[in-house]
Amino acid sequence: MDDLNKGLSRVMETDHTLLLGWSDKTIPTILELANAFESEGGGTIVILSENEKAEMEADVKERCGPWLRGTQVVCRSGYPIRVEDLRRVSAGTSKAIIVMADENVASADESDAKVLRIMLSLTGLPDFVRSDAHAVVELCDLDNKELVHLVGGAKVETVVAHDVVGRLMIQCARQPGLGMVMESLLGFEGCEFYMSEWPELVGVTFGEISL
């Protein structure tokens, strides 16, 4: 019971989305994922962070409770750089992993170095290496992108959040209404894009397809 209360018990989930680390982007990420999973009847999000389990659960309940749309959020306390803790949250059987940048370190390079160590730990899990799961990694410095790809290979995608947000802010300031367009394209509120293959439509003109 003590292990359960402290977030030290093993997560017995599969095909879940795993969030490694905790930052001011964690709650918005949970809300977007909950919107995305709504069309599937909900999903499971597992969070592994150095924060206390009770503290994370209280924050999620307060800020996400009414908007989870059937999605279950499971919190565990631990260190994402430790292979044992990654196994405890079933990282090897997850369908996607999101690695958050550490906002508590002094520099961007220190944060990216921690992210790199997490990717090294993930590649030490045979289940993760053999699976179709991929990792989305938040970096603080664009110059460190190649190092992360060197470790993670094709299973990792990198996002330099402040660089993307900075460019979007400038573009939205120059072109009013662009922010709403980007939100519609990238967010999961309202209409969504669903991809499917239709072999019988290959070679057919757009005019014929629309009819």
C-alpha positions as CSV (number, residue, x, y, z in Angstrom):
1,M,0.0,0.0,0.0
2,D,2.9,2.3,0.7
3,D,4.3,1.7,-2.7
4,L,0.9,2.5,-4.3
5,N,0.6,5.7,-2.4
6,K,4.2,6.8,-3.2
7,G,3.8,5.9,-6.9
8,L,6.3,3.1,-6.8
9,S,4.1,0.3,-8.1
10,R,4.4,-1.1,-11.6
11,V,2.1,0.1,-14.4
12,M,0.5,-2.8,-16.2
13,E,-0.7,-0.9,-19.3
14,T,0.1,-1.4,-22.9
15,D,-0.4,0.9,-25.9
16,H,-0.4,3.9,-23.6
17,T,1.1,7.3,-24.1
18,L,4.0,8.0,-21.8
19,L,5.1,11.5,-20.6
20,L,8.5,11.7,-19.1
21,G,9.2,14.7,-16.9
22,W,7.0,17.5,-15.7
23,S,6.9,21.1,-16.9
24,D,4.4,23.9,-17.5
25,K,3.6,22.2,-20.9
26,T,2.5,19.0,-19.2
27,I,-1.1,20.0,-18.5
28,P,-1.7,21.5,-21.9
29,T,-0.3,18.3,-23.5
30,I,-2.6,16.1,-21.4
31,L,-5.6,18.2,-22.5
32,E,-4.6,18.0,-26.2
33,L,-4.1,14.2,-25.9
34,A,-7.5,13.8,-24.2
35,N,-9.1,15.7,-27.1
36,A,-7.3,13.4,-29.5
37,F,-8.4,10.2,-27.7
38,E,-12.0,11.3,-27.4
39,S,-12.9,9.9,-30.9
40,E,-11.5,6.5,-29.7
41,G,-13.5,6.5,-26.4
42,G,-10.5,7.7,-24.4
43,G,-7.0,6.5,-23.8
44,T,-4.4,6.1,-21.1
45,I,-1.6,8.6,-20.3
46,V,1.1,7.6,-17.9
47,I,3.4,10.3,-16.4
48,L,6.8,9.5,-14.9
49,S,8.4,12.4,-13.1
50,E,10.6,13.2,-10.1
51,N,7.6,15.0,-8.5
52,E,5.5,13.5,-5.8
53,K,2.7,11.3,-7.1
54,A,0.1,13.0,-4.9
55,E,1.2,16.4,-6.1
56,M,0.9,15.4,-9.7
57,E,-2.5,13.7,-9.3
58,A,-3.9,16.8,-7.5
59,D,-2.7,19.1,-10.2
60,V,-4.1,16.9,-13.0
61,K,-7.4,16.5,-11.1
62,E,-7.7,20.3,-10.5
63,R,-6.8,21.5,-14.0
64,C,-7.9,18.6,-16.2
65,G,-10.6,16.7,-14.3
66,P,-13.8,17.8,-16.3
67,W,-11.9,17.8,-19.7
68,L,-10.3,14.3,-19.7
69,R,-13.1,13.0,-22.0
70,G,-12.7,9.4,-20.9
71,T,-8.9,9.4,-20.8
72,Q,-7.2,7.9,-17.7
73,V,-4.1,9.6,-16.3
74,V,-1.7,7.5,-14.2
75,C,1.1,9.2,-12.3
76,R,4.3,7.6,-11.0
77,S,7.3,9.1,-9.1
78,G,10.8,8.2,-10.4
79,Y,13.7,9.2,-12.6
80,P,13.2,8.9,-16.4
81,I,17.0,8.4,-16.8
82,R,16.8,5.1,-14.9
83,V,16.0,2.0,-16.9
84,E,14.4,0.4,-13.8
85,D,11.9,3.3,-13.5
86,L,11.2,3.2,-17.3
87,R,10.4,-0.5,-17.0
88,R,8.1,0.3,-14.0
89,V,5.9,2.5,-16.3
90,S,6.0,-0.1,-19.1
91,A,7.9,2.2,-21.5
92,G,8.7,-0.8,-23.7
93,T,5.0,-1.4,-24.4
94,S,3.9,2.2,-24.9
95,K,2.7,3.4,-28.3
96,A,4.3,6.8,-28.0
97,I,6.6,8.6,-25.6
98,I,6.9,12.4,-25.0
99,V,10.1,13.6,-23.3
100,M,9.7,17.1,-21.7
101,A,12.6,19.5,-21.3
102,D,13.8,20.1,-17.7
103,E,13.0,23.7,-16.7
104,N,14.8,23.5,-13.4
105,V,18.3,23.3,-14.7
106,A,20.6,26.3,-15.3
107,S,21.2,26.1,-19.0
108,A,19.7,24.7,-22.3
109,D,22.7,22.4,-22.7
110,E,22.1,20.8,-19.3
111,S,18.4,20.2,-20.1
112,D,19.3,18.7,-23.5
113,A,22.0,16.5,-21.9
114,K,19.3,15.1,-19.5
115,V,17.0,14.4,-22.5
116,L,19.9,12.6,-24.2
117,R,20.5,10.4,-21.2
118,I,16.7,9.5,-21.2
119,M,17.0,8.5,-24.8
120,L,20.0,6.4,-24.0
121,S,18.0,4.6,-21.3
122,L,15.1,4.1,-23.6
123,T,17.3,2.5,-26.3
124,G,18.5,0.1,-23.5
125,L,14.9,-1.4,-23.4
126,P,14.7,-4.2,-25.9
127,D,10.9,-4.0,-26.0
128,F,11.1,-0.3,-27.0
129,V,13.7,-1.0,-29.7
130,R,11.7,-3.8,-31.2
131,S,8.3,-2.0,-31.0
132,D,6.7,0.5,-33.4
133,A,6.7,3.1,-30.7
134,H,8.4,6.4,-31.2
135,A,9.5,9.2,-29.0
136,V,8.9,13.0,-29.4
137,V,11.6,14.9,-27.6
138,E,11.5,18.6,-26.5
139,L,14.9,20.3,-26.9
140,C,16.1,23.7,-25.8
141,D,18.9,24.2,-28.3
142,L,18.6,23.4,-32.0
143,D,22.3,22.5,-32.1
144,N,21.8,19.4,-30.0
145,K,19.2,17.9,-32.4
146,E,21.8,15.7,-34.3
147,L,23.0,14.2,-31.0
148,V,19.5,13.0,-30.1
149,H,18.9,11.6,-33.5
150,L,22.2,9.9,-33.4
151,V,21.0,8.0,-30.3
152,G,17.4,7.5,-31.1
153,G,17.6,7.1,-34.9
154,A,14.3,6.9,-36.8
155,K,12.4,6.3,-33.5
156,V,12.8,9.8,-32.3
157,E,11.4,13.2,-33.4
158,T,12.7,16.5,-32.0
159,V,10.9,19.7,-31.2
160,V,12.6,22.9,-30.2
161,A,9.6,24.5,-28.6
162,H,10.8,28.1,-28.0
163,D,12.1,28.3,-31.6
164,V,8.8,27.1,-33.1
165,V,6.7,29.3,-30.8
166,G,8.9,32.3,-31.5
167,R,8.5,32.0,-35.2
168,L,4.7,31.4,-34.9
169,M,4.3,34.5,-32.8
170,I,6.1,36.7,-35.3
171,Q,4.2,35.2,-38.3
172,C,0.8,35.6,-36.4
173,A,1.7,39.2,-35.6
174,R,2.3,39.9,-39.3
175,Q,-0.7,38.0,-40.5
176,P,-3.9,38.4,-38.4
177,G,-6.0,35.2,-38.2
178,L,-3.0,32.9,-38.8
179,G,-3.1,31.8,-35.1
180,M,-6.7,30.5,-35.5
181,V,-5.6,28.6,-38.7
182,M,-2.7,27.0,-36.9
183,E,-4.9,26.1,-33.9
184,S,-7.4,24.4,-36.2
185,L,-4.7,22.5,-38.1
186,L,-2.6,21.4,-35.0
187,G,-5.3,21.2,-32.3
188,F,-7.9,18.5,-31.7
189,E,-10.9,20.8,-30.9
190,G,-13.7,20.7,-33.5
191,C,-13.0,19.1,-36.9
192,E,-10.0,16.7,-37.3
193,F,-8.1,15.1,-40.2
194,Y,-8.3,11.3,-40.6
195,M,-6.1,9.6,-43.2
196,S,-7.2,6.6,-45.1
197,E,-6.2,4.8,-48.4
198,W,-8.7,4.4,-51.2
199,P,-7.2,2.4,-54.0
200,E,-10.2,2.8,-56.2
201,L,-9.6,6.6,-56.3
202,V,-6.1,6.4,-57.7
203,G,-5.9,8.2,-61.0
204,V,-9.3,9.8,-60.7
205,T,-9.6,13.6,-61.1
206,F,-10.5,15.8,-58.2
207,G,-13.8,16.8,-59.9
208,E,-14.8,13.1,-60.2
209,I,-13.9,12.4,-56.6
210,S,-16.0,15.3,-55.2
211,L,-19.1,13.8,-57.0
